[in-house]
Amino acid sequence: MLAKVYVTLKNGVLDPQGEAIRHALGSLGFDGVNGVRQGKVIELDLADGTTEAQITDMCERLLANTVIESYRIEIA
């Protein structure tokens, strides 16, 4: 079973990497990019029978800093 966890900074949290990407895109001539938010994707190869509740527990305890990050789980 494959699960993907998408982790992004919460709205209102400064994203210096996103701002650096936005600036670099402007320097390369890509005008009109008003904002960039960056994040990470974590792919988990899990044993059959792993529950979404277990994946949520993984996110809450290790994969995301829930003070400043949001996460979304996608099970394939």
PyMOL Python script that loads the backbone (N, CA, C, O; Angstrom):
from pymol import cmd

cmd.read_pdbstr("""\
ATOM      1  N   MET A   1       0.852  -1.174   0.000  1.00  0.00           N
ATOM      2  CA  MET A   1       0.000   0.000   0.000  1.00  0.00           C
ATOM      3  C   MET A   1       0.895   1.233   0.000  1.00  0.00           C
ATOM      4  O   MET A   1       1.869   1.313   0.748  1.00  0.00           O
ATOM      5  N   LEU A   2       0.549   2.180  -0.845  1.00  0.00           N
ATOM      6  CA  LEU A   2       1.341   3.404  -0.944  1.00  0.00           C
ATOM      7  C   LEU A   2       0.529   4.570  -0.407  1.00  0.00           C
ATOM      8  O   LEU A   2      -0.633   4.750  -0.773  1.00  0.00           O
ATOM      9  N   ALA A   3       1.136   5.350   0.450  1.00  0.00           N
ATOM     10  CA  ALA A   3       0.514   6.573   0.953  1.00  0.00           C
ATOM     11  C   ALA A   3       1.462   7.727   0.691  1.00  0.00           C
ATOM     12  O   ALA A   3       2.676   7.603   0.852  1.00  0.00           O
ATOM     13  N   LYS A   4       0.893   8.844   0.286  1.00  0.00           N
ATOM     14  CA  LYS A   4       1.676  10.063   0.111  1.00  0.00           C
ATOM     15  C   LYS A   4       1.177  11.071   1.126  1.00  0.00           C
ATOM     16  O   LYS A   4      -0.025  11.259   1.308  1.00  0.00           O
ATOM     17  N   VAL A   5       2.133  11.718   1.786  1.00  0.00           N
ATOM     18  CA  VAL A   5       1.810  12.767   2.751  1.00  0.00           C
ATOM     19  C   VAL A   5       2.379  14.068   2.201  1.00  0.00           C
ATOM     20  O   VAL A   5       3.580  14.179   1.956  1.00  0.00           O
ATOM     21  N   TYR A   6       1.505  15.045   2.010  1.00  0.00           N
ATOM     22  CA  TYR A   6       1.894  16.363   1.513  1.00  0.00           C
ATOM     23  C   TYR A   6       1.952  17.305   2.716  1.00  0.00           C
ATOM     24  O   TYR A   6       0.948  17.512   3.397  1.00  0.00           O
ATOM     25  N   VAL A   7       3.122  17.869   2.971  1.00  0.00           N
ATOM     26  CA  VAL A   7       3.330  18.747   4.117  1.00  0.00           C
ATOM     27  C   VAL A   7       3.648  20.142   3.601  1.00  0.00           C
ATOM     28  O   VAL A   7       4.558  20.319   2.791  1.00  0.00           O
ATOM     29  N   THR A   8       2.888  21.141   4.074  1.00  0.00           N
ATOM     30  CA  THR A   8       3.120  22.525   3.685  1.00  0.00           C
ATOM     31  C   THR A   8       3.014  23.416   4.914  1.00  0.00           C
ATOM     32  O   THR A   8       2.393  23.058   5.915  1.00  0.00           O
ATOM     33  N   LEU A   9       3.632  24.579   4.812  1.00  0.00           N
ATOM     34  CA  LEU A   9       3.522  25.542   5.892  1.00  0.00           C
ATOM     35  C   LEU A   9       2.098  26.080   5.956  1.00  0.00           C
ATOM     36  O   LEU A   9       1.451  26.266   4.925  1.00  0.00           O
ATOM     37  N   LYS A  10       1.620  26.324   7.154  1.00  0.00           N
ATOM     38  CA  LYS A  10       0.292  26.893   7.325  1.00  0.00           C
ATOM     39  C   LYS A  10       0.265  28.321   6.793  1.00  0.00           C
ATOM     40  O   LYS A  10       1.288  29.004   6.747  1.00  0.00           O
ATOM     41  N   ASN A  11      -0.932  28.757   6.392  1.00  0.00           N
ATOM     42  CA  ASN A  11      -1.092  30.146   5.962  1.00  0.00           C
ATOM     43  C   ASN A  11      -0.683  31.067   7.104  1.00  0.00           C
ATOM     44  O   ASN A  11      -0.994  30.807   8.266  1.00  0.00           O
ATOM     45  N   GLY A  12       0.010  32.136   6.765  1.00  0.00           N
ATOM     46  CA  GLY A  12       0.455  33.093   7.769  1.00  0.00           C
ATOM     47  C   GLY A  12       1.854  32.824   8.301  1.00  0.00           C
ATOM     48  O   GLY A  12       2.448  33.692   8.940  1.00  0.00           O
ATOM     49  N   VAL A  13       2.391  31.627   8.046  1.00  0.00           N
ATOM     50  CA  VAL A  13       3.760  31.301   8.458  1.00  0.00           C
ATOM     51  C   VAL A  13       4.687  31.732   7.330  1.00  0.00           C
ATOM     52  O   VAL A  13       4.476  31.367   6.173  1.00  0.00           O
ATOM     53  N   LEU A  14       5.706  32.502   7.664  1.00  0.00           N
ATOM     54  CA  LEU A  14       6.655  32.962   6.649  1.00  0.00           C
ATOM     55  C   LEU A  14       7.338  31.779   5.977  1.00  0.00           C
ATOM     56  O   LEU A  14       7.675  30.791   6.630  1.00  0.00           O
ATOM     57  N   ASP A  15       7.539  31.887   4.676  1.00  0.00           N
ATOM     58  CA  ASP A  15       8.148  30.825   3.886  1.00  0.00           C
ATOM     59  C   ASP A  15       9.358  31.388   3.148  1.00  0.00           C
ATOM     60  O   ASP A  15       9.242  31.755   1.979  1.00  0.00           O
ATOM     61  N   PRO A  16      10.526  31.467   3.808  1.00  0.00           N
ATOM     62  CA  PRO A  16      11.693  32.057   3.160  1.00  0.00           C
ATOM     63  C   PRO A  16      12.153  31.287   1.922  1.00  0.00           C
ATOM     64  O   PRO A  16      12.639  31.900   0.970  1.00  0.00           O
ATOM     65  N   GLN A  17      12.012  29.966   1.911  1.00  0.00           N
ATOM     66  CA  GLN A  17      12.396  29.208   0.715  1.00  0.00           C
ATOM     67  C   GLN A  17      11.460  29.527  -0.447  1.00  0.00           C
ATOM     68  O   GLN A  17      11.910  29.677  -1.583  1.00  0.00           O
ATOM     69  N   GLY A  18      10.183  29.630  -0.173  1.00  0.00           N
ATOM     70  CA  GLY A  18       9.235  30.003  -1.209  1.00  0.00           C
ATOM     71  C   GLY A  18       9.542  31.380  -1.772  1.00  0.00           C
ATOM     72  O   GLY A  18       9.467  31.593  -2.982  1.00  0.00           O
ATOM     73  N   GLU A  19       9.887  32.312  -0.898  1.00  0.00           N
ATOM     74  CA  GLU A  19      10.233  33.668  -1.338  1.00  0.00           C
ATOM     75  C   GLU A  19      11.505  33.654  -2.186  1.00  0.00           C
ATOM     76  O   GLU A  19      11.597  34.385  -3.172  1.00  0.00           O
ATOM     77  N   ALA A  20      12.482  32.831  -1.811  1.00  0.00           N
ATOM     78  CA  ALA A  20      13.714  32.723  -2.605  1.00  0.00           C
ATOM     79  C   ALA A  20      13.412  32.147  -3.991  1.00  0.00           C
ATOM     80  O   ALA A  20      13.991  32.586  -4.985  1.00  0.00           O
ATOM     81  N   ILE A  21      12.519  31.177  -4.059  1.00  0.00           N
ATOM     82  CA  ILE A  21      12.127  30.600  -5.348  1.00  0.00           C
ATOM     83  C   ILE A  21      11.418  31.654  -6.196  1.00  0.00           C
ATOM     84  O   ILE A  21      11.705  31.785  -7.386  1.00  0.00           O
ATOM     85  N   ARG A  22      10.492  32.410  -5.590  1.00  0.00           N
ATOM     86  CA  ARG A  22       9.778  33.463  -6.305  1.00  0.00           C
ATOM     87  C   ARG A  22      10.757  34.485  -6.879  1.00  0.00           C
ATOM     88  O   ARG A  22      10.637  34.892  -8.035  1.00  0.00           O
ATOM     89  N   HIS A  23      11.723  34.893  -6.063  1.00  0.00           N
ATOM     90  CA  HIS A  23      12.726  35.866  -6.512  1.00  0.00           C
ATOM     91  C   HIS A  23      13.557  35.292  -7.664  1.00  0.00           C
ATOM     92  O   HIS A  23      13.805  35.981  -8.654  1.00  0.00           O
ATOM     93  N   ALA A  24      13.985  34.034  -7.539  1.00  0.00           N
ATOM     94  CA  ALA A  24      14.792  33.412  -8.589  1.00  0.00           C
ATOM     95  C   ALA A  24      14.008  33.294  -9.892  1.00  0.00           C
ATOM     96  O   ALA A  24      14.563  33.510 -10.969  1.00  0.00           O
ATOM     97  N   LEU A  25      12.731  32.956  -9.806  1.00  0.00           N
ATOM     98  CA  LEU A  25      11.910  32.880 -11.019  1.00  0.00           C
ATOM     99  C   LEU A  25      11.822  34.242 -11.701  1.00  0.00           C
ATOM    100  O   LEU A  25      11.889  34.337 -12.926  1.00  0.00           O
ATOM    101  N   GLY A  26      11.671  35.298 -10.895  1.00  0.00           N
ATOM    102  CA  GLY A  26      11.651  36.645 -11.465  1.00  0.00           C
ATOM    103  C   GLY A  26      12.960  36.980 -12.141  1.00  0.00           C
ATOM    104  O   GLY A  26      12.972  37.607 -13.201  1.00  0.00           O
ATOM    105  N   SER A  27      14.073  36.567 -11.537  1.00  0.00           N
ATOM    106  CA  SER A  27      15.396  36.820 -12.119  1.00  0.00           C
ATOM    107  C   SER A  27      15.585  36.082 -13.440  1.00  0.00           C
ATOM    108  O   SER A  27      16.350  36.520 -14.299  1.00  0.00           O
ATOM    109  N   LEU A  28      14.891  34.968 -13.595  1.00  0.00           N
ATOM    110  CA  LEU A  28      14.982  34.188 -14.832  1.00  0.00           C
ATOM    111  C   LEU A  28      13.998  34.668 -15.894  1.00  0.00           C
ATOM    112  O   LEU A  28      13.908  34.088 -16.976  1.00  0.00           O
ATOM    113  N   GLY A  29      13.263  35.728 -15.576  1.00  0.00           N
ATOM    114  CA  GLY A  29      12.359  36.298 -16.563  1.00  0.00           C
ATOM    115  C   GLY A  29      10.923  35.814 -16.464  1.00  0.00           C
ATOM    116  O   GLY A  29      10.105  36.141 -17.324  1.00  0.00           O
ATOM    117  N   PHE A  30      10.602  35.052 -15.444  1.00  0.00           N
ATOM    118  CA  PHE A  30       9.231  34.578 -15.273  1.00  0.00           C
ATOM    119  C   PHE A  30       8.453  35.613 -14.464  1.00  0.00           C
ATOM    120  O   PHE A  30       8.338  35.515 -13.242  1.00  0.00           O
ATOM    121  N   ASP A  31       7.926  36.600 -15.174  1.00  0.00           N
ATOM    122  CA  ASP A  31       7.158  37.655 -14.525  1.00  0.00           C
ATOM    123  C   ASP A  31       5.765  37.136 -14.171  1.00  0.00           C
ATOM    124  O   ASP A  31       5.275  36.176 -14.767  1.00  0.00           O
ATOM    125  N   GLY A  32       5.153  37.773 -13.213  1.00  0.00           N
ATOM    126  CA  GLY A  32       3.787  37.418 -12.862  1.00  0.00           C
ATOM    127  C   GLY A  32       3.671  36.361 -11.785  1.00  0.00           C
ATOM    128  O   GLY A  32       2.559  35.950 -11.453  1.00  0.00           O
ATOM    129  N   VAL A  33       4.785  35.905 -11.227  1.00  0.00           N
ATOM    130  CA  VAL A  33       4.721  34.965 -10.104  1.00  0.00           C
ATOM    131  C   VAL A  33       4.625  35.808  -8.842  1.00  0.00           C
ATOM    132  O   VAL A  33       5.615  36.380  -8.388  1.00  0.00           O
ATOM    133  N   ASN A  34       3.431  35.879  -8.285  1.00  0.00           N
ATOM    134  CA  ASN A  34       3.195  36.749  -7.132  1.00  0.00           C
ATOM    135  C   ASN A  34       3.530  36.101  -5.798  1.00  0.00           C
ATOM    136  O   ASN A  34       3.754  36.802  -4.811  1.00  0.00           O
ATOM    137  N   GLY A  35       3.567  34.782  -5.752  1.00  0.00           N
ATOM    138  CA  GLY A  35       3.886  34.116  -4.500  1.00  0.00           C
ATOM    139  C   GLY A  35       4.194  32.655  -4.741  1.00  0.00           C
ATOM    140  O   GLY A  35       3.687  32.047  -5.683  1.00  0.00           O
ATOM    141  N   VAL A  36       5.034  32.094  -3.879  1.00  0.00           N
ATOM    142  CA  VAL A  36       5.391  30.679  -3.938  1.00  0.00           C
ATOM    143  C   VAL A  36       5.366  30.134  -2.523  1.00  0.00           C
ATOM    144  O   VAL A  36       5.928  30.739  -1.610  1.00  0.00           O
ATOM    145  N   ARG A  37       4.724  29.006  -2.339  1.00  0.00           N
ATOM    146  CA  ARG A  37       4.766  28.275  -1.077  1.00  0.00           C
ATOM    147  C   ARG A  37       5.362  26.914  -1.406  1.00  0.00           C
ATOM    148  O   ARG A  37       4.879  26.227  -2.306  1.00  0.00           O
ATOM    149  N   GLN A  38       6.385  26.528  -0.700  1.00  0.00           N
ATOM    150  CA  GLN A  38       7.013  25.243  -0.973  1.00  0.00           C
ATOM    151  C   GLN A  38       6.698  24.278   0.168  1.00  0.00           C
ATOM    152  O   GLN A  38       6.350  24.685   1.276  1.00  0.00           O
ATOM    153  N   GLY A  39       6.828  23.009  -0.134  1.00  0.00           N
ATOM    154  CA  GLY A  39       6.553  21.990   0.870  1.00  0.00           C
ATOM    155  C   GLY A  39       7.324  20.725   0.550  1.00  0.00           C
ATOM    156  O   GLY A  39       8.337  20.753  -0.149  1.00  0.00           O
ATOM    157  N   LYS A  40       6.827  19.618   1.071  1.00  0.00           N
ATOM    158  CA  LYS A  40       7.500  18.345   0.821  1.00  0.00           C
ATOM    159  C   LYS A  40       6.456  17.257   0.646  1.00  0.00           C
ATOM    160  O   LYS A  40       5.335  17.359   1.145  1.00  0.00           O
ATOM    161  N   VAL A  41       6.850  16.208  -0.078  1.00  0.00           N
ATOM    162  CA  VAL A  41       6.020  15.030  -0.268  1.00  0.00           C
ATOM    163  C   VAL A  41       6.781  13.849   0.316  1.00  0.00           C
ATOM    164  O   VAL A  41       7.953  13.633   0.007  1.00  0.00           O
ATOM    165  N   ILE A  42       6.106  13.101   1.152  1.00  0.00           N
ATOM    166  CA  ILE A  42       6.707  11.912   1.772  1.00  0.00           C
ATOM    167  C   ILE A  42       5.918  10.710   1.280  1.00  0.00           C
ATOM    168  O   ILE A  42       4.710  10.629   1.499  1.00  0.00           O
ATOM    169  N   GLU A  43       6.594   9.769   0.612  1.00  0.00           N
ATOM    170  CA  GLU A  43       5.949   8.549   0.142  1.00  0.00           C
ATOM    171  C   GLU A  43       6.234   7.425   1.123  1.00  0.00           C
ATOM    172  O   GLU A  43       7.385   7.157   1.469  1.00  0.00           O
ATOM    173  N   LEU A  44       5.179   6.781   1.561  1.00  0.00           N
ATOM    174  CA  LEU A  44       5.300   5.684   2.517  1.00  0.00           C
ATOM    175  C   LEU A  44       4.847   4.388   1.852  1.00  0.00           C
ATOM    176  O   LEU A  44       3.723   4.298   1.359  1.00  0.00           O
ATOM    177  N   ASP A  45       5.716   3.393   1.840  1.00  0.00           N
ATOM    178  CA  ASP A  45       5.359   2.058   1.359  1.00  0.00           C
ATOM    179  C   ASP A  45       4.965   1.271   2.602  1.00  0.00           C
ATOM    180  O   ASP A  45       5.821   0.891   3.401  1.00  0.00           O
ATOM    181  N   LEU A  46       3.674   1.031   2.760  1.00  0.00           N
ATOM    182  CA  LEU A  46       3.150   0.476   4.004  1.00  0.00           C
ATOM    183  C   LEU A  46       2.593  -0.928   3.809  1.00  0.00           C
ATOM    184  O   LEU A  46       2.178  -1.299   2.711  1.00  0.00           O
ATOM    185  N   ALA A  47       2.592  -1.685   4.867  1.00  0.00           N
ATOM    186  CA  ALA A  47       2.002  -3.018   4.843  1.00  0.00           C
ATOM    187  C   ALA A  47       0.496  -2.907   4.645  1.00  0.00           C
ATOM    188  O   ALA A  47      -0.133  -1.970   5.138  1.00  0.00           O
ATOM    189  N   ASP A  48      -0.078  -3.859   3.927  1.00  0.00           N
ATOM    190  CA  ASP A  48      -1.532  -3.899   3.779  1.00  0.00           C
ATOM    191  C   ASP A  48      -2.157  -3.953   5.168  1.00  0.00           C
ATOM    192  O   ASP A  48      -1.646  -4.613   6.072  1.00  0.00           O
ATOM    193  N   GLY A  49      -3.250  -3.258   5.313  1.00  0.00           N
ATOM    194  CA  GLY A  49      -3.923  -3.229   6.605  1.00  0.00           C
ATOM    195  C   GLY A  49      -3.558  -2.036   7.463  1.00  0.00           C
ATOM    196  O   GLY A  49      -4.174  -1.807   8.504  1.00  0.00           O
ATOM    197  N   THR A  50      -2.545  -1.258   7.030  1.00  0.00           N
ATOM    198  CA  THR A  50      -2.223  -0.036   7.763  1.00  0.00           C
ATOM    199  C   THR A  50      -3.406   0.904   7.636  1.00  0.00           C
ATOM    200  O   THR A  50      -3.911   1.126   6.536  1.00  0.00           O
ATOM    201  N   THR A  51      -3.847   1.453   8.744  1.00  0.00           N
ATOM    202  CA  THR A  51      -5.036   2.299   8.723  1.00  0.00           C
ATOM    203  C   THR A  51      -4.666   3.767   8.527  1.00  0.00           C
ATOM    204  O   THR A  51      -3.534   4.184   8.771  1.00  0.00           O
ATOM    205  N   GLU A  52      -5.653   4.533   8.080  1.00  0.00           N
ATOM    206  CA  GLU A  52      -5.438   5.965   7.935  1.00  0.00           C
ATOM    207  C   GLU A  52      -5.164   6.599   9.298  1.00  0.00           C
ATOM    208  O   GLU A  52      -4.423   7.576   9.397  1.00  0.00           O
ATOM    209  N   ALA A  53      -5.763   6.039  10.340  1.00  0.00           N
ATOM    210  CA  ALA A  53      -5.505   6.535  11.691  1.00  0.00           C
ATOM    211  C   ALA A  53      -4.033   6.362  12.073  1.00  0.00           C
ATOM    212  O   ALA A  53      -3.457   7.231  12.728  1.00  0.00           O
ATOM    213  N   GLN A  54      -3.428   5.254  11.670  1.00  0.00           N
ATOM    214  CA  GLN A  54      -2.005   5.039  11.942  1.00  0.00           C
ATOM    215  C   GLN A  54      -1.146   6.030  11.170  1.00  0.00           C
ATOM    216  O   GLN A  54      -0.161   6.547  11.696  1.00  0.00           O
ATOM    217  N   ILE A  55      -1.519   6.294   9.926  1.00  0.00           N
ATOM    218  CA  ILE A  55      -0.769   7.259   9.121  1.00  0.00           C
ATOM    219  C   ILE A  55      -0.905   8.654   9.729  1.00  0.00           C
ATOM    220  O   ILE A  55       0.069   9.405   9.797  1.00  0.00           O
ATOM    221  N   THR A  56      -2.101   8.991  10.164  1.00  0.00           N
ATOM    222  CA  THR A  56      -2.314  10.276  10.829  1.00  0.00           C
ATOM    223  C   THR A  56      -1.437  10.380  12.062  1.00  0.00           C
ATOM    224  O   THR A  56      -0.855  11.433  12.319  1.00  0.00           O
ATOM    225  N   ASP A  57      -1.335   9.312  12.822  1.00  0.00           N
ATOM    226  CA  ASP A  57      -0.484   9.304  14.017  1.00  0.00           C
ATOM    227  C   ASP A  57       0.978   9.527  13.632  1.00  0.00           C
ATOM    228  O   ASP A  57       1.697  10.242  14.329  1.00  0.00           O
ATOM    229  N   MET A  58       1.424   8.920  12.527  1.00  0.00           N
ATOM    230  CA  MET A  58       2.794   9.134  12.043  1.00  0.00           C
ATOM    231  C   MET A  58       3.018  10.617  11.735  1.00  0.00           C
ATOM    232  O   MET A  58       4.050  11.189  12.085  1.00  0.00           O
ATOM    233  N   CYS A  59       2.035  11.221  11.078  1.00  0.00           N
ATOM    234  CA  CYS A  59       2.149  12.642  10.727  1.00  0.00           C
ATOM    235  C   CYS A  59       2.209  13.506  11.974  1.00  0.00           C
ATOM    236  O   CYS A  59       3.059  14.390  12.085  1.00  0.00           O
ATOM    237  N   GLU A  60       1.317  13.252  12.904  1.00  0.00           N
ATOM    238  CA  GLU A  60       1.229  14.057  14.122  1.00  0.00           C
ATOM    239  C   GLU A  60       2.479  13.927  14.991  1.00  0.00           C
ATOM    240  O   GLU A  60       2.887  14.886  15.646  1.00  0.00           O
ATOM    241  N   ARG A  61       3.080  12.745  14.992  1.00  0.00           N
ATOM    242  CA  ARG A  61       4.207  12.506  15.890  1.00  0.00           C
ATOM    243  C   ARG A  61       5.572  12.759  15.267  1.00  0.00           C
ATOM    244  O   ARG A  61       6.537  13.019  15.985  1.00  0.00           O
ATOM    245  N   LEU A  62       5.672  12.685  13.917  1.00  0.00           N
ATOM    246  CA  LEU A  62       7.002  12.800  13.317  1.00  0.00           C
ATOM    247  C   LEU A  62       7.047  13.571  11.998  1.00  0.00           C
ATOM    248  O   LEU A  62       7.904  14.437  11.820  1.00  0.00           O
ATOM    249  N   LEU A  63       6.155  13.276  11.095  1.00  0.00           N
ATOM    250  CA  LEU A  63       6.312  13.760   9.723  1.00  0.00           C
ATOM    251  C   LEU A  63       6.010  15.239   9.531  1.00  0.00           C
ATOM    252  O   LEU A  63       6.553  15.862   8.619  1.00  0.00           O
ATOM    253  N   ALA A  64       5.155  15.814  10.373  1.00  0.00           N
ATOM    254  CA  ALA A  64       4.809  17.234  10.243  1.00  0.00           C
ATOM    255  C   ALA A  64       4.931  17.912  11.597  1.00  0.00           C
ATOM    256  O   ALA A  64       4.582  17.336  12.627  1.00  0.00           O
ATOM    257  N   ASN A  65       5.421  19.124  11.583  1.00  0.00           N
ATOM    258  CA  ASN A  65       5.424  19.970  12.778  1.00  0.00           C
ATOM    259  C   ASN A  65       4.084  20.696  12.780  1.00  0.00           C
ATOM    260  O   ASN A  65       3.933  21.740  12.146  1.00  0.00           O
ATOM    261  N   THR A  66       3.125  20.143  13.489  1.00  0.00           N
ATOM    262  CA  THR A  66       1.745  20.632  13.381  1.00  0.00           C
ATOM    263  C   THR A  66       1.546  22.029  13.957  1.00  0.00           C
ATOM    264  O   THR A  66       0.466  22.602  13.812  1.00  0.00           O
ATOM    265  N   VAL A  67       2.553  22.583  14.599  1.00  0.00           N
ATOM    266  CA  VAL A  67       2.461  23.966  15.063  1.00  0.00           C
ATOM    267  C   VAL A  67       2.499  24.914  13.866  1.00  0.00           C
ATOM    268  O   VAL A  67       1.772  25.906  13.834  1.00  0.00           O
ATOM    269  N   ILE A  68       3.345  24.610  12.886  1.00  0.00           N
ATOM    270  CA  ILE A  68       3.520  25.510  11.744  1.00  0.00           C
ATOM    271  C   ILE A  68       3.197  24.870  10.400  1.00  0.00           C
ATOM    272  O   ILE A  68       3.185  25.560   9.381  1.00  0.00           O
ATOM    273  N   GLU A  69       2.936  23.563  10.377  1.00  0.00           N
ATOM    274  CA  GLU A  69       2.707  22.869   9.110  1.00  0.00           C
ATOM    275  C   GLU A  69       1.341  22.182   9.088  1.00  0.00           C
ATOM    276  O   GLU A  69       0.826  21.741  10.115  1.00  0.00           O
ATOM    277  N   SER A  70       0.779  22.110   7.891  1.00  0.00           N
ATOM    278  CA  SER A  70      -0.418  21.322   7.629  1.00  0.00           C
ATOM    279  C   SER A  70      -0.001  20.114   6.815  1.00  0.00           C
ATOM    280  O   SER A  70       1.043  20.128   6.164  1.00  0.00           O
ATOM    281  N   TYR A  71      -0.817  19.069   6.850  1.00  0.00           N
ATOM    282  CA  TYR A  71      -0.518  17.902   6.033  1.00  0.00           C
ATOM    283  C   TYR A  71      -1.808  17.337   5.447  1.00  0.00           C
ATOM    284  O   TYR A  71      -2.902  17.533   5.978  1.00  0.00           O
ATOM    285  N   ARG A  72      -1.637  16.631   4.337  1.00  0.00           N
ATOM    286  CA  ARG A  72      -2.740  15.974   3.661  1.00  0.00           C
ATOM    287  C   ARG A  72      -2.267  14.584   3.275  1.00  0.00           C
ATOM    288  O   ARG A  72      -1.159  14.417   2.766  1.00  0.00           O
ATOM    289  N   ILE A  73      -3.098  13.600   3.514  1.00  0.00           N
ATOM    290  CA  ILE A  73      -2.754  12.207   3.230  1.00  0.00           C
ATOM    291  C   ILE A  73      -3.505  11.751   1.986  1.00  0.00           C
ATOM    292  O   ILE A  73      -4.698  12.013   1.833  1.00  0.00           O
ATOM    293  N   GLU A  74      -2.786  11.062   1.097  1.00  0.00           N
ATOM    294  CA  GLU A  74      -3.377  10.495  -0.105  1.00  0.00           C
ATOM    295  C   GLU A  74      -2.976   9.028  -0.154  1.00  0.00           C
ATOM    296  O   GLU A  74      -1.789   8.703  -0.191  1.00  0.00           O
ATOM    297  N   ILE A  75      -3.964   8.146  -0.154  1.00  0.00           N
ATOM    298  CA  ILE A  75      -3.684   6.708  -0.180  1.00  0.00           C
ATOM    299  C   ILE A  75      -3.972   6.187  -1.586  1.00  0.00           C
ATOM    300  O   ILE A  75      -5.050   6.403  -2.140  1.00  0.00           O
ATOM    301  N   ALA A  76      -2.974   5.492  -2.149  1.00  0.00           N
ATOM    302  CA  ALA A  76      -3.124   4.982  -3.510  1.00  0.00           C
ATOM    303  C   ALA A  76      -3.382   3.485  -3.497  1.00  0.00           C
ATOM    304  O   ALA A  76      -3.536   2.875  -4.555  1.00  0.00           O
TER     305      ALA A  76
END
""", "prot")
cmd.dss("prot")
cmd.show_as("cartoon", "prot")
cmd.util.cbc("prot")
cmd.orient("prot")
